Every structure is written in C-alpha cells, then in structure tokens.
C-alpha cells in the first residue's frame, strides 16, 4: 500500500511544485530584468567598479538568503492560519475577530495589519506596470526603431491582461508553471555563460564585500539598498500564496530552482559589467548573443504577464478577505471555476488596477522611473509582518521573550534598513503607493468603525428573541402557511424586519428562521461545523451559519442541505426578509462628519445582501428603516 502511495504523493508534490513555480515566484523571478540595473543606473546609482559590483552582488545574495530563505521560508511560513497565509490572515491570527473591536487591547495590531494590507494594493498597481514595461523595453535594446512603440505595446498588453481576468486563470494556469520553469532555466544558463568569462565575480559570495561596500560608499551606499531591495520584492507573495500550495512545494521550488537561477543570473550580470561597464543601461538583455534578443523579449513578456497575473489574483484574494473580515463593504465577487475555490474575479478591483497601471506607464514612461516608486509599499508590509510574527511567536508558540525578541529584532533591523533606503524614493514616485495605501486604509478603517457604530444603533432597544417568542405565545397573531428566513447580524435579538413585519402586516409565517452569518478568524470552516440550529418553540428557529474569511457565503446552498425534523425549507417557497438601513448623518460625535458621509456613501454603493448571499431575488422582501449615525 505504501509503495503505491509513494509515487502518487510524489506526482502530487511535483504538480503542486510546478504550479507554485508559476504563481508564487513570478514576481521575484522577473526582478533580474531591472534590479541590478537600478543599482548602477537608477536615481541613486553607484559607479561601476570592481569593488562596487562585488559589493552589490554580495548584498543581493545575502538579501535573498536572509529575507526570503530564512525569514519567510524558514520562519514566517510557520505562522499559518489554518493553512492560509498573507497579511490579513496573520492579522486575524493574532487578533481574533471577537477581540478586534475598537476597545480591544490589540486594536493597534488590527490597524497595523489593515495598513499592511492597504499597502499591497499599491504594490498590485506597480508590479504589472514595471514588469511588463521592463520586458517590452527589450525591443528598444534590439533596435531604436521600436523605442517609440514601447509604451503603446505595454498598454495593449496590460489591457489584454486585465480584460482576460473575468474568464479566470484556470485556462492558462496549466502553462504558467512550464513557462516560468523555462524562464528560470534560461536565467541560470545566461548567468553561467557570463560567469565563465569572469569567474572572479564569485568572490562576492563573501559578506565581507557587502560590508566593505558600505564602508567605502557611506550614505550613498545605504541609498543603493533601495535598488537592492528590488531583488527580494515578491517575498511577501510566498506567504500570501501558502494556502494554495502548502509550504513544502514552495520551499522545494525555491531551494531547488528559483534561488540558484536568480543568483546565477545576478552574478552573470555582474560578470558582464566587470567585462563591459558600458552594458550598464540594460545588462539583462545583453547577457545573451544578439540573435537571442527578440526571443528573450518574448519570453520576458510572457514571464512578466504571469508575474502580473499572480499579483492581480492576490489583490482579488485580499479583497475577499477584507469583505469577510469586515474591513470592506460587500463587493461583487465572481467565481470563475467550479473546481477551484481560489479562482475568483472582483470587477471593481480589476478595473481599478487596470486604470492605475496604464496611468503609471503613461506617467512614468520607463521602468527606470517606475523603479523609483517601487519597493516602498512592500518593505513597509514586510516590517508589519515581522511585528505580527513576533506576537504569534510569543502568544501562539509560547516562545520565551529572549529568542522571540532576538529573531524578530534581527528581521526588523533588515526591514528598517530597506525601509529607510526606500523612503528616499518618496519624492521620486514612492509617494504613489503610500497615497494608494492611505486611501485604502481610510476606507477600511471608516468601514470598520462605521459598522461598529451602526451595530450599536441597531442593537439599541432590541429585545432578545426568546422574549419575542414568549410575547407571540400570549398574543397568538395569525400564522400563514410557509417558511420565512429573517437575516440578521445578531440572531440572539429580534430582527427589526421581523418586528416591523408583524406590526404592519399582523401575520407571521408558520415557520420562522432567525439566521445570522458569522465570519470566523479561520480561513475555512468544516462542513460539519457550518450550521448550528436550535428550536425556540412555536415554529421559531435560531440558526448560525459560520464561514471562514476565505469563503463566500451561499445561504440557499446551506439551507438545501439542511435536514431538521419539523422544519421544511424549500428555497422556491421560502421568503427571505432583509433589513435595509437608510443612514442619516446626525450631530453625535461618534465619528467625524466627513467619515460619516464617507461611510454612508460606501453603504449605498455596497453590493446588496441578496446577491452577496446568493438569495433568490424573487423570494426576497426588504424592509427599510432610518438610522442616525
């Protein structure tokens, strides 16, 4: 039996590893297109000399080892939330939803997590723009004739990429892994060919060259860290994509292929610069022979499209988590695959990212200029991840203070060094991801705070549902045949829609379900734990449906699978009652007036509960009420 299981497990691991290669490592895998070039040709460039080349290569090497190999792959990937990773999953892990209210002791951690998540939207806008643009710029290296067409071609590719999103990535997912595998193999081969010409470049393996680089160049050398950081952007994606593939395939692919290929290519570019400093304008495309240039542009474009796809899908997943955790209003979320839960499409996010990417390409006009805006968001998120990791190590893993502080402190020193170097980019374009993050953060905190205020307003004067049932027993109103489901945020209290329906219509259905949907701080809820239902007597039932923050609620699906003696819920015959709140801005200072207005606007434009919970529109009755903020 074990002999049969072994090959089967091996094939599964190989399949997951190939898929992880295409999705997880697309971003960091395209960094060789521009990372080393920016160190010697960017806004804070350092002169091309033998000591500087070895110093920069040593910095790249040890950054990849310390940040990606040790911090993320060895430690942070252990901080999984029931198998899921990413900044919001980590925030939910250290601050359970029930404890994340404004008065909770860890409200600051919630704010940090929300800001880290907001920063990823800025990264999601820049990554496709700089990746595709840097690949297409290879046409200008081939011949100046193509130079005027680089930006239009880039925009066309980006439009095509975003227009394809509603079809889902399942159709092209099968080719992501093989194409990315070819990409990394080519990176390695090109690197080896150039290292063979200048083997002295291998001396950069010694960290003494990195130390000497700072001693020689002082403050200017520190600023080069902002360009060196471009080599590790995409490290956060390793953690965010953990739930799709698991830790083993991600680690296996990194140490078996990705890290060696990246180092060989970076060292190959360094060897080229030692041999021909004039190649500094675009060392990547000058690694190979002239006849290989156009094929390399085509392969690079394919690799950058795949890298962009991974970032876009990550933005979709982040948006779903934000909705489920209560940081965002309900959005339209389309599932593009019946087999894969992770295959989703969020139209609002998709078109917002597309317009931002096109605007960035037109505004910055070159990957060299865009590099000045890149890195600020990611390095800040990495710092937040380190702080949250420390809390997990202390609270969840019960580490002693000394090792937790020592390890997290070492990571934080690296994060802060990169952060400080990248902050020098703010005036040159780094303000853009910060502005995007600030906007997203304001929206998320406004929504979170507004929902808390609204919940208090709704619950004020509410009566426990048990008391309502006792009153019904005394009054004995007319009961009509059929079943009604009253959706509510808190099934322990009488929904306003139920109260108003009885007051105005003087009748109740024979069977009434008070249904609350609860999002847990775990990514997925087991089917056996999905529903909790209890009878309250007189045909009343209280039901709680639980979902994880990576799941989309589908109430009819739950009700169709429900088997409770005495309760007959046929979706085509059941009436769903919803409350619709009309918000009125009052004078009470629970929120600044501008935030009240913003929250009211977000509420008006949120996706309706009918479509969000997949309720049959013809069976829904909405009862309105005015609520003062």
VOGU-3710 file (C-alpha; in Angstrom, 3 decimals, decimal comma):
1> xxxxxxxxxx> 0,000/0,000/0,000  2,789/2,379/0,935  4,598/1,611/-2,308  1,559/2,745/-4,261  1,098/5,793/-2,118  4,705/6,971/-2,503  4,695/7,586/-6,301  1,214/9,100/-6,045  2,386/11,538/-3,370  5,471/12,295/-5,457
11> xxxxxxxxxx> 3,378/13,136/-8,509  1,139/15,388/-6,409  4,162/17,165/-4,942  5,646/17,624/-8,420  2,349/19,006/-9,752  1,975/21,431/-6,846  5,604/22,488/-7,143  5,221/23,267/-10,840  2,039/25,250/-10,187  3,719/27,112/-7,309
21> xxxxxxxxxx> 6,598/27,974/-9,594  4,249/29,792/-11,938  2,160/31,594/-9,349  4,344/32,171/-6,314  7,662/33,091/-7,908  6,558/35,136/-10,886  7,150/38,496/-9,173  10,555/37,805/-7,653  11,525/35,866/-10,766  11,242/38,890/-13,042
31> xxxxxxxxxx> 13,331/41,125/-10,771  16,553/40,412/-12,750  15,048/42,500/-15,540  15,649/45,693/-13,579  17,061/45,128/-10,056  20,815/45,118/-10,755  20,458/47,802/-13,417  18,908/50,164/-10,871  21,896/49,763/-8,545  24,242/51,200/-11,206
41> xxxxxxxxxx> 21,902/53,154/-13,460  18,973/54,325/-11,312  18,255/57,558/-9,454  20,634/56,631/-6,598  23,120/54,715/-8,759  26,662/53,901/-7,716  29,651/53,895/-10,069  30,515/50,693/-11,941  33,790/49,459/-10,473  35,162/46,064/-9,464
51> xxxxxxxxxx> 34,661/46,619/-5,685  31,182/48,120/-6,180  29,989/45,275/-8,411  31,170/42,679/-5,917  29,632/44,663/-3,053  26,225/44,961/-4,715  26,211/41,280/-5,692  27,043/40,335/-2,121  24,156/42,490/-0,899  21,765/40,837/-3,370
61> xxxxxxxxxx> 22,958/37,359/-2,389  22,627/37,860/1,359  19,329/39,741/1,000  17,823/36,759/-0,800  19,186/34,393/1,836  18,272/36,420/4,924  14,909/37,840/3,804  13,470/35,094/1,629  15,240/31,872/2,646  15,469/32,456/6,394
71> xxxxxxxxxx> 12,770/34,981/7,332  9,919/33,873/5,098  10,611/30,268/4,110  12,045/29,126/7,436  10,026/31,092/9,992  7,113/33,180/8,682  5,615/30,294/6,705  5,178/28,506/10,030  2,723/31,242/11,095  -0,164/29,835/9,094
81> xxxxxxxxxx> -3,802/30,485/9,915  -5,272/27,010/9,395  -3,096/26,637/6,307  -3,649/30,161/4,956  -1,097/32,981/4,866  -0,899/36,661/3,999  -1,059/39,862/5,981  -4,811/39,753/6,741  -4,677/36,056/7,625  -1,837/36,877/10,019
91> xxxxxxxxxx> -3,816/39,804/11,449  -6,781/37,514/12,057  -4,431/35,012/13,696  -3,085/37,463/16,274  -6,307/39,439/16,725  -9,379/37,174/16,670  -12,429/38,962/15,303  -14,214/38,835/18,643  -11,308/40,750/20,225  -10,724/43,247/17,462
101> xxxxxxxxxx> -13,329/45,801/18,441  -12,198/49,339/18,961  -11,888/48,955/22,700  -9,833/45,739/22,461  -6,283/45,654/23,757  -4,958/44,817/20,291  -6,616/47,475/18,215  -3,142/48,732/17,234  -2,323/45,322/15,743  -5,530/45,457/13,719
111> xxxxxxxxxx> -4,539/48,887/12,402  -1,057/47,634/11,506  -2,490/44,657/9,665  -5,013/46,794/7,822  -2,312/49,271/6,776  -0,054/46,423/5,626  -2,921/45,069/3,533  -3,657/48,523/2,123  -0,025/48,825/1,005  -0,372/45,679/-1,091
121> xxxxxxxxxx> -2,900/47,432/-3,330  -0,215/49,975/-4,223  2,187/47,131/-4,968  -0,507/45,444/-7,075  -0,669/48,543/-9,255  3,077/48,999/-9,730  4,154/45,371/-10,269  2,279/44,754/-13,556  3,307/48,164/-14,872  7,047/47,872/-14,144
131> xxxxxxxxxx> 7,263/44,171/-15,037  5,605/44,376/-18,446  7,253/47,703/-19,296  10,741/46,411/-18,432  10,187/43,361/-20,631  8,911/45,341/-23,638  11,827/47,771/-23,300  13,990/44,957/-24,630  12,641/45,864/-28,073  14,424/49,198/-27,775
141> xxxxxxxxxx> 17,657/47,355/-26,989  17,221/45,295/-30,160  16,765/48,345/-32,367  15,906/52,050/-31,761  13,092/51,656/-34,303  10,909/50,070/-31,612  11,558/52,734/-28,960  8,500/54,938/-29,779  6,243/51,884/-29,617  7,343/50,541/-26,215
151> xxxxxxxxxx> 4,668/52,388/-24,229  1,754/51,658/-26,629  2,713/47,960/-26,757  2,928/47,846/-22,958  -0,519/49,414/-22,604  -2,032/46,968/-25,116  -0,573/44,000/-23,202  -1,874/45,361/-19,890  -5,364/45,958/-21,296  -5,427/42,420/-22,672
161> xxxxxxxxxx> -4,262/41,029/-19,326  -6,987/42,762/-17,331  -9,719/42,084/-19,884  -8,924/38,379/-19,636  -9,468/38,287/-15,875  -13,211/37,613/-15,996  -12,509/34,308/-17,767  -10,431/33,180/-14,781  -6,871/31,894/-14,745  -7,816/28,216/-14,831
171> xxxxxxxxxx> -7,496/28,066/-18,628  -3,934/29,334/-18,708  -2,856/28,109/-15,287  -1,554/24,887/-16,770  1,042/26,780/-18,818  2,148/29,129/-16,029  4,432/26,568/-14,404  6,194/25,282/-17,559  6,770/28,800/-18,939  8,137/30,022/-15,607
181> xxxxxxxxxx> 10,296/26,900/-15,343  11,756/27,671/-18,772  12,298/31,271/-17,660  14,341/30,253/-14,621  16,368/27,733/-16,619  17,208/30,433/-19,169  18,146/32,824/-16,340  20,574/30,240/-14,995  22,101/29,372/-18,373  22,672/33,033/-19,285
191> xxxxxxxxxx> 24,249/33,616/-15,903  26,614/30,639/-16,132  27,767/31,662/-19,620  28,849/35,083/-18,386  30,293/33,884/-15,074  32,579/31,591/-17,082  34,072/34,680/-18,729  34,661/36,496/-15,400  34,833/33,846/-12,626  36,324/36,437/-10,259
201> xxxxxxxxxx> 32,762/37,635/-9,680  32,150/34,574/-7,477  34,173/36,255/-4,737  31,001/38,244/-3,969  29,746/35,225/-2,024  31,734/36,578/0,922  29,684/39,015/3,050  32,899/40,999/3,582  32,311/42,584/0,169  28,894/43,842/1,341
211> xxxxxxxxxx> 30,436/45,304/4,490  33,246/46,873/2,506  30,707/48,384/0,109  29,097/50,362/2,940  32,450/51,392/4,405  33,616/52,776/1,043  30,397/54,460/-0,064  28,828/55,602/3,212  25,417/57,242/2,851  25,295/56,761/-0,926
221> xxxxxxxxxx> 25,900/53,054/-0,417  22,983/52,945/2,008  20,677/54,501/-0,589  21,624/51,745/-3,055  19,802/49,365/-0,699  16,599/50,785/-2,191  17,611/49,253/-5,532  18,969/46,053/-3,960  15,551/45,569/-2,357  14,051/45,139/-5,823
231> xxxxxxxxxx> 15,695/41,699/-5,861  13,538/40,490/-2,948  10,192/42,077/-3,859  7,766/39,220/-4,168  8,922/37,670/-0,901  5,593/38,552/0,708  3,852/36,551/-2,053  5,454/33,379/-0,728  3,484/33,808/2,471  0,277/35,014/0,840
241> xxxxxxxxxx> 0,115/32,011/-1,529  0,808/29,408/1,148  -2,821/28,319/1,300  -2,918/27,479/-2,406  0,075/25,138/-2,473  1,315/24,395/1,042  4,764/25,064/2,461  6,603/22,024/1,104  6,226/22,773/-2,645  7,053/26,460/-2,062
251> xxxxxxxxxx> 10,262/25,612/-0,192  11,230/22,838/-2,591  10,939/25,052/-5,660  12,825/27,927/-4,034  15,879/25,977/-2,948  15,837/23,590/-5,907  15,456/26,032/-8,800  14,478/29,629/-8,118  17,265/30,714/-5,764  20,084/29,102/-7,802
261> xxxxxxxxxx> 18,723/30,546/-11,068  18,360/34,052/-9,627  21,846/34,061/-8,100  23,435/32,738/-11,285  21,717/35,433/-13,325  22,611/38,275/-10,964  26,211/37,088/-10,819  26,189/36,748/-14,599  25,049/40,366/-14,940  27,793/41,358/-12,510
271> xxxxxxxxxx> 30,368/39,493/-14,573  29,119/41,273/-17,701  29,524/44,663/-16,010  33,073/43,794/-14,959  33,874/42,867/-18,535  31,861/45,642/-20,219  30,760/48,561/-17,962  29,016/50,148/-20,954  26,316/47,463/-20,687  25,012/49,114/-17,519
281> xxxxxxxxxx> 22,000/50,626/-19,355  20,327/47,198/-19,616  22,642/44,379/-18,517  19,928/41,729/-18,546  19,228/41,887/-22,274  22,969/41,997/-23,053  23,677/38,705/-21,313  22,916/36,616/-24,382  24,005/36,683/-28,009  22,380/39,132/-30,421
291> xxxxxxxxxx> 20,276/36,509/-32,173  18,609/35,598/-28,833  17,433/39,125/-28,033  13,975/39,019/-29,606  13,195/35,520/-28,258  14,272/36,784/-24,827  11,911/39,765/-25,139  9,064/37,361/-25,934  9,934/35,050/-23,025  10,380/38,005/-20,674
301> xxxxxxxxxx> 6,986/39,397/-21,669  5,342/36,028/-21,011  7,100/35,798/-17,626  6,029/39,309/-16,634  2,425/38,663/-17,644  2,460/35,580/-15,414  4,021/37,599/-12,588  1,356/40,275/-13,034  -1,376/37,636/-13,002  -0,172/36,382/-9,634
311> xxxxxxxxxx> -0,261/39,908/-8,164  -3,721/40,597/-9,582  -5,079/37,312/-8,211  -3,518/38,230/-4,880  -5,380/41,557/-4,903  -8,633/39,685/-5,562  -7,986/37,298/-2,645  -7,066/40,206/-0,383  -10,335/41,937/-1,254  -12,360/38,823/-0,423
321> xxxxxxxxxx> -10,606/38,538/2,946  -11,277/42,225/3,642  -15,003/41,794/2,937  -15,314/38,669/5,070  -13,352/40,136/7,981  -15,486/43,279/7,997  -12,874/45,708/6,647  -14,687/46,384/3,387  -18,265/46,707/2,139  -19,674/43,800/0,178
331> xxxxxxxxxx> -18,245/43,637/-3,342  -19,263/41,709/-6,407  -17,186/38,529/-6,370  -17,446/36,087/-9,268  -16,176/32,520/-9,029  -14,593/31,610/-12,355  -14,062/27,914/-11,640  -16,408/25,309/-10,229  -13,469/23,196/-9,028  -11,023/25,731/-7,572
341> xxxxxxxxxx> -12,310/27,975/-4,771  -9,375/30,340/-5,216  -10,348/31,182/-8,807  -12,206/34,451/-8,294  -12,761/37,719/-10,113  -13,579/41,063/-8,469  -14,614/43,540/-11,220  -14,184/46,745/-9,185  -10,631/45,830/-8,166  -9,770/44,597/-11,664
351> xxxxxxxxxx> -10,711/47,781/-13,497  -9,224/49,976/-10,781  -5,888/48,169/-11,101  -6,001/48,397/-14,900  -6,565/52,164/-14,934  -3,833/52,654/-12,331  -1,332/50,518/-14,281  -1,991/52,369/-17,523  -1,720/55,710/-15,722  1,620/54,653/-14,192
361> xxxxxxxxxx> 3,037/53,600/-17,558  1,978/56,871/-19,194  3,088/58,979/-16,239  6,491/57,398/-15,540  7,219/56,321/-19,153  10,089/53,930/-18,297  10,786/51,070/-15,915  13,766/53,055/-14,667  11,443/55,829/-13,483  8,910/53,349/-12,125
371> xxxxxxxxxx> 11,616/51,655/-10,056  11,771/54,867/-8,011  8,176/54,220/-6,914  8,664/50,506/-6,358  9,595/48,949/-3,046  8,174/51,478/-0,587  4,926/49,551/-0,133  6,456/46,083/0,031  9,180/46,894/2,530  6,620/48,504/4,855
381> xxxxxxxxxx> 4,398/45,428/4,657  7,411/43,237/5,409  8,076/45,267/8,550  4,453/44,862/9,667  4,713/41,116/9,017  7,756/40,951/11,305  5,897/42,683/14,145  2,871/40,401/13,798  5,189/37,372/13,567  6,664/38,341/16,943
391> xxxxxxxxxx> 3,182/38,346/18,512  2,480/34,896/17,055  5,811/33,555/18,355  5,080/34,824/21,862  1,343/34,136/22,135  0,702/31,139/19,888  4,018/29,278/20,038  4,825/30,307/23,609  8,402/31,309/22,800  10,413/32,827/25,620
401> xxxxxxxxxx> 10,924/36,611/25,295  14,680/36,419/24,588  14,640/34,234/21,423  11,467/35,924/20,119  12,929/39,411/20,544  16,309/38,345/19,140  14,918/36,761/15,981  12,227/39,358/15,301  14,727/42,110/16,141  17,206/40,830/13,545
411> xxxxxxxxxx> 14,461/40,674/10,931  13,245/44,147/11,879  16,743/45,640/11,551  16,894/44,353/7,969  13,342/45,571/7,284  14,105/49,019/8,683  17,320/49,290/6,664  15,415/48,578/3,462  12,573/50,829/4,617  14,930/53,743/5,270
421> xxxxxxxxxx> 16,614/53,385/1,884  13,272/53,153/0,097  11,855/56,185/1,887  14,400/58,239/-0,034  12,333/57,334/-3,116  9,190/59,058/-1,840  9,865/62,331/-3,652  10,680/60,476/-6,890  7,471/58,449/-7,096  7,417/56,461/-3,881
431> xxxxxxxxxx> 4,572/58,715/-2,757  2,212/56,884/-5,126  1,901/53,533/-3,303  1,787/55,406/0,005  -1,079/57,564/-1,291  -2,925/54,465/-2,521  -2,343/52,747/0,824  -3,526/55,811/2,744  -6,731/55,912/0,699  -7,389/52,188/1,132
441> xxxxxxxxxx> -6,588/52,426/4,849  -9,040/55,300/5,334  -11,747/53,337/3,530  -11,140/50,166/5,550  -10,971/51,871/8,947  -14,009/54,005/8,123  -15,996/50,928/7,195  -14,856/49,006/10,265  -15,679/51,884/12,606  -18,949/52,701/10,841
451> xxxxxxxxxx> -20,168/49,115/11,143  -19,412/49,157/14,858  -21,436/52,361/15,335  -24,251/51,031/13,151  -24,342/47,747/15,086  -24,744/49,648/18,362  -27,544/51,752/16,853  -29,309/48,659/15,541  -28,987/46,768/18,807  -30,180/49,692/20,886
461> xxxxxxxxxx> -33,686/48,874/22,054  -33,603/45,373/20,563  -35,285/42,624/22,520  -33,971/39,073/22,991  -35,607/36,705/20,544  -36,708/34,420/23,402  -38,763/37,270/24,846  -40,346/37,930/21,454  -41,377/34,280/21,185  -42,990/34,438/24,636
471> xxxxxxxxxx> -44,934/37,539/23,554  -46,099/35,708/20,419  -47,405/32,876/22,601  -49,515/35,407/24,507  -50,760/37,420/21,503  -51,215/34,485/19,104  -51,158/36,500/15,838  -52,391/34,940/12,623  -49,905/32,421/11,160  -49,813/31,821/7,418
481> xxxxxxxxxx> -48,501/28,669/5,739  -44,877/28,521/4,634  -41,449/29,434/5,947  -39,687/32,773/6,366  -35,993/33,424/6,934  -35,028/36,687/8,647  -31,398/37,611/8,008  -29,791/39,422/10,929  -26,389/40,396/12,243  -27,155/39,011/15,695
491> xxxxxxxxxx> -29,583/36,067/15,936  -29,836/36,471/19,724  -32,079/39,511/19,232  -35,316/40,119/17,367  -34,538/41,391/13,847  -36,124/44,802/13,178  -37,544/43,385/9,936  -39,462/40,754/11,933  -40,775/43,312/14,384  -41,899/45,720/11,655
501> xxxxxxxxxx> -43,457/42,958/9,565  -45,606/41,838/12,484  -46,550/45,393/13,414  -47,634/46,363/9,888  -48,972/43,091/8,419  -50,277/41,484/11,632  -49,287/37,994/10,435  -46,356/35,597/10,737  -45,316/32,516/8,816  -45,783/29,108/10,401
511> xxxxxxxxxx> -42,040/28,519/10,396  -39,597/31,329/11,090  -35,806/31,077/11,000  -33,687/33,833/12,580  -30,489/33,447/10,583  -27,133/35,029/11,348  -23,970/34,654/9,276  -20,716/34,702/11,220  -17,230/35,030/9,740  -14,619/33,248/11,836
521> xxxxxxxxxx> -10,948/34,131/12,159  -10,017/30,927/10,327  -9,837/30,606/6,517  -12,260/27,695/6,142  -14,961/26,116/8,295  -15,528/22,364/8,153  -18,857/21,295/6,653  -19,850/19,549/9,895  -19,363/22,807/11,806  -21,061/25,046/9,245
531> xxxxxxxxxx> -24,531/25,273/10,798  -25,806/25,486/14,343  -29,588/25,483/14,744  -31,893/25,338/17,732  -35,650/25,353/18,162  -37,135/28,237/20,155  -40,675/26,825/20,106  -43,841/27,947/18,291  -42,153/27,271/14,926  -39,246/29,642/15,626
541> xxxxxxxxxx> -35,655/28,543/14,976  -32,362/30,261/15,591  -29,650/29,429/13,056  -25,998/30,492/12,872  -24,106/29,799/9,644  -20,321/30,004/10,000  -17,835/30,772/7,229  -14,096/31,263/7,115  -12,622/34,507/5,830  -11,559/32,811/2,581
551> xxxxxxxxxx> -15,064/31,545/1,808  -18,018/33,156/0,052  -21,424/32,741/1,745  -24,141/30,842/-0,123  -27,247/30,635/2,042  -29,529/28,656/-0,332  -26,829/26,010/-0,646  -26,709/25,653/3,144  -30,489/25,527/3,532  -30,904/22,913/0,804
561> xxxxxxxxxx> -28,506/20,576/2,637  -30,185/21,164/5,995  -32,257/18,341/7,471  -34,090/19,311/10,655  -37,228/17,398/11,768  -40,250/19,671/11,603  -38,518/22,351/9,523  -39,370/22,403/5,834  -37,288/24,935/3,901  -37,894/24,804/0,161
571> xxxxxxxxxx> -35,913/27,601/-1,441  -38,526/28,213/-4,132  -41,238/28,629/-1,481  -39,328/30,319/1,343  -39,492/34,099/1,841  -36,315/35,901/2,855  -36,726/39,104/4,859  -33,878/41,629/4,885  -33,498/44,942/6,647  -32,308/47,880/4,569
581> xxxxxxxxxx> -30,884/50,792/6,528  -31,054/54,371/5,296  -28,297/56,285/7,079  -28,895/59,810/8,330  -25,918/61,879/9,444  -26,589/63,150/12,935  -24,797/65,514/15,307  -23,477/62,954/17,795  -19,678/62,857/17,619  -19,167/59,131/17,317
591> xxxxxxxxxx> -17,237/59,778/14,074  -16,034/62,907/12,272  -18,720/64,234/9,966  -16,660/63,600/6,832  -16,208/59,958/7,849  -19,934/59,625/8,459  -20,537/60,884/4,930  -17,897/58,506/3,539  -19,411/55,556/5,389  -22,897/56,434/4,157
601> xxxxxxxxxx> -21,586/56,617/0,580  -19,847/53,246/0,935  -23,035/51,720/2,356  -25,131/52,994/-0,559  -22,693/51,521/-3,070  -22,096/48,195/-1,314  -23,249/45,054/-3,039  -26,759/44,127/-1,964  -27,277/41,337/0,535  -29,482/39,487/-1,945
611> xxxxxxxxxx> -26,718/38,852/-4,442  -23,935/38,605/-1,831  -25,678/35,743/-0,023  -26,967/34,276/-3,340  -30,598/34,631/-2,308  -33,282/34,118/-4,986  -34,333/37,706/-5,887  -37,981/36,762/-6,387  -38,196/35,454/-2,829  -36,692/38,475/-1,036
621> xxxxxxxxx> -38,619/41,158/0,876  -36,690/44,188/2,098  -37,985/46,313/4,975  -36,411/49,739/5,311  -35,548/51,797/8,362  -33,811/55,099/9,074  -30,773/55,068/11,358  -28,945/58,129/12,583  -25,152/57,962/12,722
//
